[in-house]
Amino acid sequence: MIISVASGKGGTGKTSITAAFASLVQNSILCDADVDAADLHLILNPDIKKNTDFMGGHEAIINLDKCTQCNQCIELCRFNAISDTFEVDPIECEGCGVCVDLCPEQAIDFPETI
């Protein structure tokens, strides 16, 4: 059985509900992937097998030398992160990669952020 608790406003009790479900099963594997406050370990006191540093996602950067200004990236970006001058707003960019994957000129770099 797989139970996944994903997304929701902070402070609504997702961690408490997850801990309650986890306490009902034996030999479970848990992954607390909360970026802001991974604190499931505070409730359950687990035997931690692996701990990794958080790595940021990716950020789109348009190479204006390759860009033909076809507007496809602007039309595809559901976060409205690309301006009319084909510059990516790093605050608005969620790093989903749609623009990178579908750019016909392959004019968008996608480096990892820290």
C-alpha positions in Angstrom: 0.0 0.0 0.0 1.2 3.5 -0.8 -0.1 6.6 0.9 1.1 10.0 -0.4 0.3 13.3 1.3 1.2 16.0 -1.2 0.7 19.7 -1.2 -1.5 21.9 0.9 -1.3 25.1 2.9 1.2 25.1 5.7 0.0 24.5 9.2 -3.0 22.3 8.2 -1.8 19.2 9.8 -0.3 17.2 6.9 2.6 16.0 9.0 0.4 15.0 11.9 -1.9 13.0 9.6 1.0 11.4 7.9 2.5 10.4 11.3 -0.8 8.9 12.4 -1.0 6.8 9.3 2.6 5.8 9.6 2.2 4.6 13.2 -0.5 2.2 12.1 1.8 0.1 9.8 4.8 -2.1 10.5 8.0 -2.1 8.4 7.2 1.1 6.6 9.5 3.3 4.5 8.8 7.0 4.9 10.1 10.0 2.9 9.6 13.5 4.2 10.3 15.6 1.2 8.9 18.8 2.5 11.2 21.6 1.2 10.3 24.1 3.9 10.1 22.1 7.0 10.8 18.4 6.9 9.9 17.6 10.4 8.2 14.2 10.4 11.2 12.9 12.3 10.3 15.0 15.3 7.0 13.0 15.7 8.1 9.5 14.8 11.8 9.3 15.9 12.7 7.0 13.0 15.9 5.1 12.2 17.3 7.5 9.5 19.1 5.5 6.7 19.8 8.4 4.4 20.0 12.2 4.7 20.7 14.4 1.8 21.3 18.1 1.3 18.6 20.1 -0.4 19.4 21.0 -4.0 17.4 23.7 -5.8 15.6 23.0 -9.0 16.5 24.4 -12.4 16.0 27.9 -13.8 15.4 28.6 -17.5 17.7 31.1 -19.2 17.0 32.1 -22.7 20.0 32.4 -25.0 19.1 35.4 -27.1 21.7 34.6 -29.7 19.8 31.4 -30.6 16.3 32.6 -29.9 14.1 33.4 -33.0 11.4 35.1 -30.8 8.8 32.6 -32.0 6.9 33.3 -28.7 6.3 29.6 -28.0 8.0 29.8 -24.6 5.9 32.8 -23.6 2.7 31.0 -24.7 3.6 27.7 -22.9 4.8 29.2 -19.6 1.9 28.8 -17.2 3.7 30.9 -14.6 4.1 34.0 -16.9 7.8 34.0 -16.1 8.9 35.0 -19.6 8.7 38.7 -20.6 8.0 40.1 -24.1 11.8 40.6 -24.4 12.4 36.9 -23.7 13.9 37.3 -20.3 13.0 34.8 -17.6 12.0 36.2 -14.2 13.8 33.9 -11.7 11.2 34.7 -9.0 8.3 33.6 -11.2 10.0 30.7 -12.9 9.1 27.4 -11.2 11.7 25.4 -13.1 9.2 23.1 -14.7 11.2 22.9 -18.0 8.3 23.0 -20.4 9.9 25.9 -22.3 13.2 24.1 -22.4 11.7 20.9 -23.8 9.5 22.5 -26.4 11.8 25.3 -27.7 12.1 24.6 -31.4 15.6 26.3 -31.5 16.9 24.7 -28.3 17.7 28.3 -27.2 17.0 27.8 -23.5 19.6 26.7 -21.0 18.4 25.0 -17.8 21.2 25.0 -15.2 20.6 23.7 -11.7 20.1 26.4 -9.0 21.4 26.2 -5.5 
